Amino acid sequence: MAAGLFLSSLGAAAASGSSAQRTTGQVTESALEVPLVSVRCSSSQECVAVGSERFGTTVGAIAATTADGGDNWASTPILTGVKYLNALACPSSRTCIAVGENPAGNDEHGSAIRTQDGGRTWELLTDLPNVGVLSSLSCPIATFCMAVGASPDGGTGVALVSTSSGQHWRRVSLPRGEKSLGLVTCTTRRDCIAVGGGQSGSAGTMIATSNSGFTWQRSQILRGTGPIGIASSSGMACPLPARCFVVGDSTPGDGSPSGYILSTADGGKDWTVGSLPPGATFLNAISCPTAARCVAVGGGIEARGLLDRLILTTADGGQSWISRSVPTAVGGLDGVSCPTASTCVATGFGPSGTSVSGIQPVVAVTSDGGTTWTAVPAGTT
């Protein structure tokens, strides 16, 4: 049976009443039904990922696992109960939670799924407060997670906290006037930084808490030194409790995107803008296995139809960034996870001449700290 038909038959079985949605089969990444937008690796071989539709396709979302560094994936069918998945966090090799949303008329309603067996089975979490888009989450330990997003109508930022491995959630207060939040990273159960929001809703505004969201402190990029144009932050990593990086892109008046990397050395109170190589456009995700080494990935389709692809590395804590060669099979990368200083797995999409959407899932790996990359399975570079 073809992989697509096999997964579709599993989808019918899941919809018939089983609450557990299981990963099964072993297919190459290009046979997955949607690109993988977020990935977390517990070793150089074992990773959990979630996928979601892109560029107006209407397929849905999946969860997947690999045990061979990304060559082959066991996948759920298209998930029931959740339309879009935006972010994934794994406090242990067995427990992972993913968040997203479901359209509801003109509004959005938050949704979440969880695995407790390393990604083999997933359950829909039903005990969520009435919130809209859930854009990001962070679980520094199994007994504490924070998720952020917006209200159902998109007008107010929200933050949720769970102390039960994602089973139950409660809202925490945000500063008055806080708009939609796009990112969150917690280095401990008390210390979290969230990006987005602010009185204007700009992506250059950050808030930080040192008491699990009970109170927050605002910080902002100094005027005149931040990204130019409409900023959109897409990824964040904190290799140390006080040391964090935020990546994203901004679009000035001429419509050409420009990537940016922001860093803080004081837990989010003050932020500086990093110097990037020429031509850096979309930056979507970042992973920092050590305080000195980070990998940032990106790419996408510009408004003018141009396809951008991007991999940057630093070995000096963000003082300088180097642009790396991207495999030709890669069109853009949305997620990256570096379980060690030398190994990383990045997920995204590549061009396809056979799919209806014109894109297909793609995975790229490195074993030398990001200096060279290979699209998998080998031979597709």
Residue, then its C-alpha position, 0 to 999 in steps of 0.5 A: m500500500a502506498a504511504g499516503l493511502f496507508l496514513s489516510s486509512l489510519g486517519a479514518a481509524a483515528a476518527s472512528g472513536s479512538s482518543a489516542q492518535r498513533t504514529t506508525g509506518q516508516v516513510t521518508e520525510s518527502a512522503l509526510e503529508v505536510p512539512l514539519v514546522s517544529v522539531r525537538c531531538s533528544s539525541s542525534q538519532e531520536c527526534v519528535a516533530v510536528g507538521s502543519e500546512r503552509f502557504g494556503t494548503t488545507v491538509g491539517a497537522i501531524a505528529a512524527t518521530t524519527a529514530d535514525g536522524g531524520d531518514n525515516w519517520a513514523s507519522t500520525p495520520i492527519l490529526t483530529g481535533v486540531k487544525y494547526l500546530n505552531a510549536l513543540a516542547c519536550p521536557s523529557s525524551r518521553t513527554c512532548i506537548a504541541v500547541g496550535e489552534n482551530p478556526a471558529g468562524n472569524d475567531e480562533h480557539g487554542s488547541a494542544i496535544r501531548t505524548q508521554d511515550g516519546g511520540r508514539t501516541w498522542e492525545l488531544l488536551t481538552d482542559l484548555p481555558n477559552v483562548g485563541v491562537l497558541s503560538s509558542l510554549s516552553c517546558p523547562i521541566a516536566t512539571f512546568c510549562m508556559a504557553v502564550g498566544a492571543s484571545p479568540d478575537g486576537g485582540t489581547g495577549v494570553a499566557l497559560v501555565s501548567t504544573s501537570s505536564g500539560q494535562h491542566w492549564r490556567r491563565v496568568s495575568l499579563p501587563r495591561g494592554e498586552k497584545s498577541l504574544g508570539l514566543v516564550t522561553c522559560t529557563t526555570r519554572r520561575d524565569c520566562i521571557a515572552v516576545g511580541g505584544g506591548q501596547s502597540g503589538s510590535a514584535g520588538t517588545m519583550i516581557a519577563t517574569s521571575n515568578s512563573g508569570f505572577t508579575w512581569q517586567r517590560s523591556q524594549i529594543l532601544r529606539g533607532t537600533g531595532p529592526i526596520g519595518i514591521a518586525s515578526s519574531s519567530g524563534m527564541a533560545c536561551p543557552l543560559p538563564a540570562r543569555c537568550f537569542v531571538v530571531g525573526d525578520s522585518t519588512p520595510g516599506d519596499g517589501s523586501p524582508s530583512g532577518y534579525i537576531l536579538s540577544t540579551a545577557d541579563g535575562g531580558k532586561d536589555w536587548t542588542v541587535g546582532s550583525l548578520p551576513p549580507g542577504a539574511t532574510f527570513l529567520n524562523a528558528i534557533s537552537c543553542p546547544t552551548a552558550a557559544r554555539c548556536v544555529a539559526v535557520g530560515g527561508g521562505i517565499e518573498a512577496r515578489g515570489l523569490l525563494d530564500r533559504l538560510i542557515l547561520t552559525t555562531a561559535d562565539g556566543g553571537q558576536s559573529w554569524i557565518s552563512r552556511s551553504v544550504p542543500t539545493a533540495v531545501g526551500g526553507l527551514d522552519g525548525v531546528s534542534c541541536p542535541t549536541a554541539s556537533t549534531c543538528v536536525a532542521t525541518g522545513f519544505g522544499p520545491s516539488g513538481t508533483s504535489v498540489s501545493g508545489i512544496q514537499p517536506v524536507v529535512a537537513v542534518t549536520s554532524d560538524g556543528g553546522t558547517t556543512w549540511t545534507a538533505v536526507p535521505a542522502g543523495t537528495t542534495 
